[in-house]
C-alpha cells in the first residue's frame, strides 16, 4: 500500500518519552487489518501534549522508512474526535438512539 492510510481508534496508553501510542482501532480495510489493540510510533513533528487516555482519534498512517519491528507504520497525523464523530463507530460505547437529521 502506498500513500497514507487512515483509521479511527481510542487511545489506551500514551508513551510520551518513547513516542508510542497504544490504540484500540477499528478495522483498517486498506491494510486488511481487523479491529485490534496495538502500538504505533508517532511522527516527531506531532505533539503528544494534547492527547489523553480514552480519547477517540482519527489517525493517518504512513510506512516507516526504516521499520524497527512493530507494525512498520508510523502515525503521521492525529485528529481528536468528539462524541458526534464517533456515533457511527464500531468503538462507540454510547449505543443510544439519538439520530441526526
Order of alpha helices (4+ residues) and beta strands (2+ residues): beta-beta-beta-beta-beta
